[in-house]
Amino acid sequence: MRSHALVLLALFTCVPPLGAAPPGPRPTPARVTILYDAFGGAAGLTQDWGFAALIEYGGRRILFDTGDNAAIFARNVRALHVDLRHLDFAVISHRHGDHIAGLSYLLRVNPQVRIYAPRETFGVFGSSLPASFYRTDTLLPRGMRYFHGAPPAELRFGTAWPAGHFILIDTLTEVAPGISLVATVSRTPGTLELRELSLVIRTPTGALLVVGCSHPGIETILQAASVVTPDVALIVGGLHWVTASDSTIARLTMALHETWHVRQLGPGHCTGEPGFAALRARFGAAYLYAGLGTVLERAAGDSAQWERRGAPMPH
């Protein structure tokens, strides 16, 4: 009798009260977690120059860049309880070491992950060219000619990560519904011809734009992203103002606020300390502190606002 009573009790405790709405599906997160940067952090996290972030939106999990040191990247990922075995894909913004060094750790824990990277001739992510890219001289003796004068139709060039599943991008590409990669090229001396990818996620309340270093210039990236949507709710990542003059920072800060109408900013990495100060002064409450370990999360419901979870921005 006692066992029958326990069964009945269990059944009744599982039945919702009359008139109660059935539990709906749990909302999928809309958030950005900063995995790697040189400011911010908490116990168990290690600051270092570089950038990496986990983006979660619409049920998808996207890793953006991998930082400057594989061991530090792995330590921060574990401390933040991020499981890199379950990713929809990864994005590498550009080939600089402070964004790619953690690839060795990523490929160790998730060797099959798709990795989108910039297409560059003879780039570190691999590339290919038709054999016709070089001039020939048929009068040379056979032993002085490339491939004895009979090259393959296509020449393939190696990568530092031969086991990686790289997908190379050199144009605006939608990689999933509502999720696009914007390809831009730097025209700046020092990074001339450097190719860079930025991530654009369309949301009902404006786009989330994630940038690595913005070497081509944040306005160039915004112009390219405007093909996807001109409405940018939030920019996260590096703006590469770390060595910019005060006048340049002031001009670009004003442009982001008054010309591009960016509603919120979570700058990090190579934005630079004077850049942080100028953006915070201009954007006020719309400036979101985005140091190492920060989680930026879109507010519940249909709100267009993103919020920083956890402690307030340091003073």
Summary of the structure (lengths in Angstrom):
residues: 315
radius of gyration: 23.9
end to end distance: 65.2
largest distance: 101.4
contacts: 975
relative contact order: 0.13
helix: 26%
strand: 28%
